[in-house]
Amino acid sequence: MPTANINGMEMQYLDQGEGFPLLFGHGYLWDSRMWAPQLDVLSEHFRCIVPDLWGHGGSQPDAARPLDISALADDHHALMQQLGIDRYAVIGSSIGVLWGARLAIEYPEEVAGLVMLNGYLGEEPAENVAEYEHLLDIVGSMGSIPGAVMDALTRMMFCESTFVSKPALIETYRFDMMTLTPEQIATAVAMGKAMLKRRSQLDRLEEIRCPVSIIVGDSDVFRPVAEARHMHSQIPGSALTVIKNAGHISNLEQDRQVSQVLVDYLKANPDIPCDADRLVLV
């Protein structure tokens, strides 16, 4: 996979397919492989750019500088500039929603579309902050993810039915988390704490000029449906889809449901050129 030098650090990214560019943002504690089912469909029609966050996948760990949402948006904007791409759509999950929306707000002339999966642009609810900070402190002090924390993360990441329907997905996630290096752990902890302390972007929703699609799993613990409904009510013309039998990783738990929503959105967006007759989920 290619890499780009961003602020002196090496960011790894997938660059797959041809056509109008789509910039994907994976979830926290995941990497570009998270989008594999969707890339199977969309890379046949679009150029799909899928970077790894710092300390995730093949991107260099970077816990020495602030990793807040503004910095992550700037880094991904720098990647697109290096690639010579000045018009694209953003498809983000979880933390990818946060920096993806920031791109849409700061660069409306560049972002032609915004899809937000299982993310929320408001502040982290106060009742969550103490619990999540405690988990991050445990992980940071140990330099690894202990079994009890892993169990808690897994229960929050996936809905109950996924444990039955896709046990291999659960085991792959657990294996990936258990094999993170101490440097990756340090970066993830720094990024997680910055995410918990983020400022709300809800007061800037009116600055998003492109068509918006909001997707949420019906059983998402991290980002409940009520949050998605709130954003939907504040973004005129936005679409909201609740994915059945899905938690926080809806695009893997119910990959066909989410892929169909993305196909429908891209076909309906007048600012995203594609061959609508050929863009079909088989």
TORKOL-4160 file (C-alpha; in steps of 0.2 Angstrom, whole numbers, padded with zeros to 4 digits, m for minus):
282
<pt num="1" X="0000" Y="0000" Z="0000"/>
<pt num="2" X="0006" Y="0018" Z="m0004"/>
<pt num="3" X="0011" Y="0030" Z="0009"/>
<pt num="4" X="0011" Y="0049" Z="0010"/>
<pt num="5" X="0022" Y="0060" Z="0021"/>
<pt num="6" X="0010" Y="0071" Z="0031"/>
<pt num="7" X="0018" Y="0083" Z="0044"/>
<pt num="8" X="0034" Y="0072" Z="0044"/>
<pt num="9" X="0024" Y="0056" Z="0047"/>
<pt num="10" X="0020" Y="0042" Z="0035"/>
<pt num="11" X="0001" Y="0039" Z="0032"/>
<pt num="12" X="m0003" Y="0023" Z="0023"/>
<pt num="13" X="m0018" Y="0023" Z="0012"/>
<pt num="14" X="m0028" Y="0012" Z="0000"/>
<pt num="15" X="m0030" Y="0019" Z="m0018"/>
<pt num="16" X="m0042" Y="0008" Z="m0027"/>
<pt num="17" X="m0053" Y="0010" Z="m0043"/>
<pt num="18" X="m0055" Y="0024" Z="m0055"/>
<pt num="19" X="m0068" Y="0038" Z="m0057"/>
<pt num="20" X="m0075" Y="0051" Z="m0045"/>
<pt num="21" X="m0065" Y="0051" Z="m0029"/>
<pt num="22" X="m0072" Y="0045" Z="m0012"/>
<pt num="23" X="m0063" Y="0048" Z="0004"/>
<pt num="24" X="m0066" Y="0035" Z="0017"/>
<pt num="25" X="m0063" Y="0037" Z="0036"/>
<pt num="26" X="m0063" Y="0021" Z="0046"/>
<pt num="27" X="m0068" Y="0020" Z="0064"/>
<pt num="28" X="m0058" Y="0022" Z="0080"/>
<pt num="29" X="m0047" Y="0006" Z="0084"/>
<pt num="30" X="m0050" Y="0000" Z="0066"/>
<pt num="31" X="m0041" Y="0002" Z="0050"/>
<pt num="32" X="m0044" Y="0003" Z="0031"/>
<pt num="33" X="m0049" Y="m0015" Z="0030"/>
<pt num="34" X="m0065" Y="m0010" Z="0039"/>
<pt num="35" X="m0072" Y="m0004" Z="0022"/>
<pt num="36" X="m0068" Y="m0020" Z="0012"/>
<pt num="37" X="m0086" Y="m0025" Z="0008"/>
<pt num="38" X="m0091" Y="m0008" Z="0002"/>
<pt num="39" X="m0075" Y="m0006" Z="m0008"/>
<pt num="40" X="m0079" Y="m0023" Z="m0017"/>
<pt num="41" X="m0094" Y="m0013" Z="m0024"/>
<pt num="42" X="m0089" Y="0005" Z="m0025"/>
<pt num="43" X="m0071" Y="0003" Z="m0032"/>
<pt num="44" X="m0079" Y="m0004" Z="m0048"/>
<pt num="45" X="m0086" Y="0014" Z="m0051"/>
<pt num="46" X="m0076" Y="0026" Z="m0041"/>
<pt num="47" X="m0058" Y="0030" Z="m0035"/>
<pt num="48" X="m0058" Y="0025" Z="m0017"/>
<pt num="49" X="m0045" Y="0033" Z="m0005"/>
<pt num="50" X="m0045" Y="0024" Z="0012"/>
<pt num="51" X="m0031" Y="0031" Z="0024"/>
<pt num="52" X="m0027" Y="0023" Z="0040"/>
<pt num="53" X="m0027" Y="0034" Z="0055"/>
<pt num="54" X="m0011" Y="0038" Z="0064"/>
<pt num="55" X="m0006" Y="0022" Z="0074"/>
<pt num="56" X="m0020" Y="0012" Z="0066"/>
<pt num="57" X="m0016" Y="m0001" Z="0052"/>
<pt num="58" X="0000" Y="0004" Z="0043"/>
<pt num="59" X="0001" Y="0022" Z="0047"/>
<pt num="60" X="0015" Y="0028" Z="0059"/>
<pt num="61" X="0011" Y="0030" Z="0077"/>
<pt num="62" X="0010" Y="0049" Z="0082"/>
<pt num="63" X="0006" Y="0053" Z="0100"/>
<pt num="64" X="0018" Y="0068" Z="0101"/>
<pt num="65" X="0006" Y="0081" Z="0095"/>
<pt num="66" X="m0012" Y="0085" Z="0097"/>
<pt num="67" X="m0023" Y="0073" Z="0088"/>
<pt num="68" X="m0039" Y="0082" Z="0089"/>
<pt num="69" X="m0053" Y="0083" Z="0076"/>
<pt num="70" X="m0046" Y="0099" Z="0068"/>
<pt num="71" X="m0029" Y="0091" Z="0066"/>
<pt num="72" X="m0036" Y="0075" Z="0059"/>
<pt num="73" X="m0046" Y="0085" Z="0046"/>
<pt num="74" X="m0031" Y="0095" Z="0041"/>
<pt num="75" X="m0020" Y="0079" Z="0039"/>
<pt num="76" X="m0033" Y="0071" Z="0028"/>
<pt num="77" X="m0035" Y="0087" Z="0018"/>
<pt num="78" X="m0016" Y="0087" Z="0016"/>
<pt num="79" X="m0017" Y="0069" Z="0009"/>
<pt num="80" X="m0030" Y="0074" Z="m0004"/>
<pt num="81" X="m0019" Y="0089" Z="m0009"/>
<pt num="82" X="m0004" Y="0078" Z="m0011"/>
<pt num="83" X="m0015" Y="0066" Z="m0022"/>
<pt num="84" X="m0020" Y="0081" Z="m0033"/>
<pt num="85" X="m0039" Y="0078" Z="m0029"/>
<pt num="86" X="m0049" Y="0094" Z="m0027"/>
<pt num="87" X="m0066" Y="0087" Z="m0027"/>
<pt num="88" X="m0072" Y="0072" Z="m0018"/>
<pt num="89" X="m0086" Y="0064" Z="m0007"/>
<pt num="90" X="m0082" Y="0059" Z="0011"/>
<pt num="91" X="m0089" Y="0043" Z="0019"/>
<pt num="92" X="m0084" Y="0042" Z="0037"/>
<pt num="93" X="m0088" Y="0030" Z="0052"/>
<pt num="94" X="m0087" Y="0035" Z="0070"/>
<pt num="95" X="m0071" Y="0046" Z="0072"/>
<pt num="96" X="m0072" Y="0047" Z="0053"/>
<pt num="97" X="m0088" Y="0057" Z="0054"/>
<pt num="98" X="m0080" Y="0070" Z="0065"/>
<pt num="99" X="m0065" Y="0074" Z="0054"/>
<pt num="100" X="m0076" Y="0071" Z="0038"/>
<pt num="101" X="m0089" Y="0084" Z="0044"/>
<pt num="102" X="m0075" Y="0096" Z="0048"/>
<pt num="103" X="m0069" Y="0094" Z="0030"/>
<pt num="104" X="m0086" Y="0098" Z="0023"/>
<pt num="105" X="m0088" Y="0113" Z="0034"/>
<pt num="106" X="m0070" Y="0120" Z="0031"/>
<pt num="107" X="m0069" Y="0116" Z="0012"/>
<pt num="108" X="m0087" Y="0116" Z="0005"/>
<pt num="109" X="m0080" Y="0119" Z="m0013"/>
<pt num="110" X="m0071" Y="0102" Z="m0012"/>
<pt num="111" X="m0083" Y="0091" Z="m0003"/>
<pt num="112" X="m0097" Y="0085" Z="m0014"/>
<pt num="113" X="m0105" Y="0073" Z="m0002"/>
<pt num="114" X="m0105" Y="0068" Z="0016"/>
<pt num="115" X="m0110" Y="0051" Z="0023"/>
<pt num="116" X="m0110" Y="0049" Z="0042"/>
<pt num="117" X="m0110" Y="0032" Z="0049"/>
<pt num="118" X="m0112" Y="0029" Z="0068"/>
<pt num="119" X="m0105" Y="0046" Z="0073"/>
<pt num="120" X="m0111" Y="0061" Z="0082"/>
<pt num="121" X="m0105" Y="0079" Z="0080"/>
<pt num="122" X="m0110" Y="0085" Z="0097"/>
<pt num="123" X="m0099" Y="0084" Z="0113"/>
<pt num="124" X="m0097" Y="0068" Z="0121"/>
<pt num="125" X="m0111" Y="0066" Z="0134"/>
<pt num="126" X="m0104" Y="0069" Z="0151"/>
<pt num="127" X="m0110" Y="0053" Z="0158"/>
<pt num="128" X="m0099" Y="0044" Z="0145"/>
<pt num="129" X="m0083" Y="0054" Z="0148"/>
<pt num="130" X="m0078" Y="0047" Z="0165"/>
<pt num="131" X="m0081" Y="0029" Z="0160"/>
<pt num="132" X="m0071" Y="0030" Z="0144"/>
<pt num="133" X="m0057" Y="0040" Z="0151"/>
<pt num="134" X="m0055" Y="0026" Z="0164"/>
<pt num="135" X="m0054" Y="0013" Z="0151"/>
<pt num="136" X="m0041" Y="0023" Z="0141"/>
<pt num="137" X="m0031" Y="0026" Z="0157"/>
<pt num="138" X="m0030" Y="0007" Z="0160"/>
<pt num="139" X="m0025" Y="0004" Z="0143"/>
<pt num="140" X="m0012" Y="0018" Z="0142"/>
<pt num="141" X="m0004" Y="0012" Z="0159"/>
<pt num="142" X="m0002" Y="m0006" Z="0153"/>
<pt num="143" X="0003" Y="m0002" Z="0135"/>
<pt num="144" X="m0010" Y="m0016" Z="0130"/>
<pt num="145" X="m0028" Y="m0020" Z="0131"/>
<pt num="146" X="m0032" Y="m0032" Z="0145"/>
<pt num="147" X="m0045" Y="m0045" Z="0144"/>
<pt num="148" X="m0058" Y="m0036" Z="0154"/>
<pt num="149" X="m0057" Y="m0020" Z="0144"/>
<pt num="150" X="m0057" Y="m0030" Z="0128"/>
<pt num="151" X="m0073" Y="m0039" Z="0134"/>
<pt num="152" X="m0081" Y="m0022" Z="0137"/>
<pt num="153" X="m0075" Y="m0015" Z="0121"/>
<pt num="154" X="m0082" Y="m0029" Z="0111"/>
<pt num="155" X="m0099" Y="m0029" Z="0120"/>
<pt num="156" X="m0100" Y="m0010" Z="0116"/>
<pt num="157" X="m0094" Y="m0012" Z="0098"/>
<pt num="158" X="m0106" Y="m0025" Z="0091"/>
<pt num="159" X="m0124" Y="m0029" Z="0094"/>
<pt num="160" X="m0129" Y="m0045" Z="0102"/>
<pt num="161" X="m0135" Y="m0054" Z="0085"/>
<pt num="162" X="m0118" Y="m0051" Z="0077"/>
<pt num="163" X="m0110" Y="m0062" Z="0090"/>
<pt num="164" X="m0121" Y="m0076" Z="0083"/>
<pt num="165" X="m0121" Y="m0072" Z="0065"/>
<pt num="166" X="m0103" Y="m0066" Z="0062"/>
<pt num="167" X="m0092" Y="m0074" Z="0076"/>
<pt num="168" X="m0077" Y="m0073" Z="0064"/>
<pt num="169" X="m0079" Y="m0054" Z="0064"/>
<pt num="170" X="m0079" Y="m0053" Z="0083"/>
<pt num="171" X="m0063" Y="m0064" Z="0084"/>
<pt num="172" X="m0054" Y="m0055" Z="0070"/>
<pt num="173" X="m0057" Y="m0038" Z="0080"/>
<pt num="174" X="m0051" Y="m0046" Z="0096"/>
<pt num="175" X="m0035" Y="m0053" Z="0088"/>
<pt num="176" X="m0031" Y="m0036" Z="0080"/>
<pt num="177" X="m0033" Y="m0027" Z="0096"/>
<pt num="178" X="m0022" Y="m0039" Z="0106"/>
<pt num="179" X="m0008" Y="m0037" Z="0093"/>
<pt num="180" X="m0007" Y="m0018" Z="0094"/>
<pt num="181" X="0011" Y="m0012" Z="0098"/>
<pt num="182" X="0014" Y="m0001" Z="0113"/>
<pt num="183" X="0017" Y="0014" Z="0101"/>
<pt num="184" X="0000" Y="0011" Z="0093"/>
<pt num="185" X="m0008" Y="0009" Z="0110"/>
<pt num="186" X="m0001" Y="0026" Z="0115"/>
<pt num="187" X="m0007" Y="0035" Z="0099"/>
<pt num="188" X="m0024" Y="0027" Z="0101"/>
<pt num="189" X="m0025" Y="0033" Z="0119"/>
<pt num="190" X="m0020" Y="0051" Z="0115"/>
<pt num="191" X="m0033" Y="0051" Z="0100"/>
<pt num="192" X="m0046" Y="0044" Z="0111"/>
<pt num="193" X="m0044" Y="0057" Z="0124"/>
<pt num="194" X="m0044" Y="0071" Z="0112"/>
<pt num="195" X="m0060" Y="0064" Z="0104"/>
<pt num="196" X="m0069" Y="0063" Z="0121"/>
<pt num="197" X="m0064" Y="0082" Z="0124"/>
<pt num="198" X="m0070" Y="0087" Z="0107"/>
<pt num="199" X="m0080" Y="0103" Z="0105"/>
<pt num="200" X="m0097" Y="0102" Z="0097"/>
<pt num="201" X="m0099" Y="0105" Z="0079"/>
<pt num="202" X="m0118" Y="0106" Z="0080"/>
<pt num="203" X="m0119" Y="0124" Z="0079"/>
<pt num="204" X="m0110" Y="0123" Z="0062"/>
<pt num="205" X="m0121" Y="0111" Z="0053"/>
<pt num="206" X="m0129" Y="0125" Z="0042"/>
<pt num="207" X="m0112" Y="0127" Z="0034"/>
<pt num="208" X="m0112" Y="0110" Z="0027"/>
<pt num="209" X="m0118" Y="0113" Z="0009"/>
<pt num="210" X="m0117" Y="0096" Z="0001"/>
<pt num="211" X="m0130" Y="0082" Z="0002"/>
<pt num="212" X="m0129" Y="0072" Z="0018"/>
<pt num="213" X="m0134" Y="0054" Z="0022"/>
<pt num="214" X="m0134" Y="0049" Z="0041"/>
<pt num="215" X="m0133" Y="0030" Z="0045"/>
<pt num="216" X="m0134" Y="0022" Z="0062"/>
<pt num="217" X="m0136" Y="0004" Z="0069"/>
<pt num="218" X="m0152" Y="0001" Z="0078"/>
<pt num="219" X="m0142" Y="m0006" Z="0093"/>
<pt num="220" X="m0127" Y="0006" Z="0093"/>
<pt num="221" X="m0121" Y="0008" Z="0111"/>
<pt num="222" X="m0108" Y="0021" Z="0107"/>
<pt num="223" X="m0119" Y="0032" Z="0096"/>
<pt num="224" X="m0137" Y="0029" Z="0099"/>
<pt num="225" X="m0151" Y="0032" Z="0086"/>
<pt num="226" X="m0157" Y="0047" Z="0096"/>
<pt num="227" X="m0141" Y="0056" Z="0092"/>
<pt num="228" X="m0143" Y="0052" Z="0073"/>
<pt num="229" X="m0161" Y="0058" Z="0074"/>
<pt num="230" X="m0155" Y="0074" Z="0082"/>
<pt num="231" X="m0142" Y="0078" Z="0068"/>
<pt num="232" X="m0155" Y="0073" Z="0055"/>
<pt num="233" X="m0167" Y="0086" Z="0062"/>
<pt num="234" X="m0154" Y="0100" Z="0061"/>
<pt num="235" X="m0147" Y="0096" Z="0043"/>
<pt num="236" X="m0161" Y="0101" Z="0030"/>
<pt num="237" X="m0163" Y="0089" Z="0016"/>
<pt num="238" X="m0152" Y="0075" Z="0025"/>
<pt num="239" X="m0157" Y="0057" Z="0024"/>
<pt num="240" X="m0157" Y="0046" Z="0039"/>
<pt num="241" X="m0156" Y="0027" Z="0038"/>
<pt num="242" X="m0157" Y="0015" Z="0054"/>
<pt num="243" X="m0149" Y="m0001" Z="0050"/>
<pt num="244" X="m0157" Y="m0016" Z="0058"/>
<pt num="245" X="m0148" Y="m0029" Z="0069"/>
<pt num="246" X="m0132" Y="m0018" Z="0069"/>
<pt num="247" X="m0121" Y="m0010" Z="0082"/>
<pt num="248" X="m0107" Y="0003" Z="0081"/>
<pt num="249" X="m0099" Y="m0006" Z="0066"/>
<pt num="250" X="m0115" Y="m0007" Z="0055"/>
<pt num="251" X="m0105" Y="m0008" Z="0038"/>
<pt num="252" X="m0098" Y="m0024" Z="0043"/>
<pt num="253" X="m0112" Y="m0031" Z="0054"/>
<pt num="254" X="m0124" Y="m0028" Z="0040"/>
<pt num="255" X="m0113" Y="m0025" Z="0025"/>
<pt num="256" X="m0126" Y="m0027" Z="0012"/>
<pt num="257" X="m0139" Y="m0015" Z="0020"/>
<pt num="258" X="m0126" Y="m0002" Z="0022"/>
<pt num="259" X="m0118" Y="m0004" Z="0004"/>
<pt num="260" X="m0136" Y="m0002" Z="m0003"/>
<pt num="261" X="m0138" Y="0014" Z="0006"/>
<pt num="262" X="m0122" Y="0020" Z="m0001"/>
<pt num="263" X="m0126" Y="0015" Z="m0018"/>
<pt num="264" X="m0143" Y="0024" Z="m0017"/>
<pt num="265" X="m0135" Y="0040" Z="m0010"/>
<pt num="266" X="m0121" Y="0041" Z="m0023"/>
<pt num="267" X="m0133" Y="0038" Z="m0038"/>
<pt num="268" X="m0145" Y="0051" Z="m0031"/>
<pt num="269" X="m0132" Y="0065" Z="m0028"/>
<pt num="270" X="m0131" Y="0076" Z="m0043"/>
<pt num="271" X="m0114" Y="0082" Z="m0039"/>
<pt num="272" X="m0106" Y="0065" Z="m0040"/>
<pt num="273" X="m0104" Y="0059" Z="m0058"/>
<pt num="274" X="m0107" Y="0040" Z="m0060"/>
<pt num="275" X="m0115" Y="0028" Z="m0072"/>
<pt num="276" X="m0131" Y="0026" Z="m0062"/>
<pt num="277" X="m0137" Y="0011" Z="m0073"/>
<pt num="278" X="m0121" Y="0001" Z="m0069"/>
<pt num="279" X="m0120" Y="0006" Z="m0051"/>
<pt num="280" X="m0130" Y="m0009" Z="m0044"/>
<pt num="281" X="m0127" Y="m0020" Z="m0029"/>
<pt num="282" X="m0127" Y="m0038" Z="m0035"/>
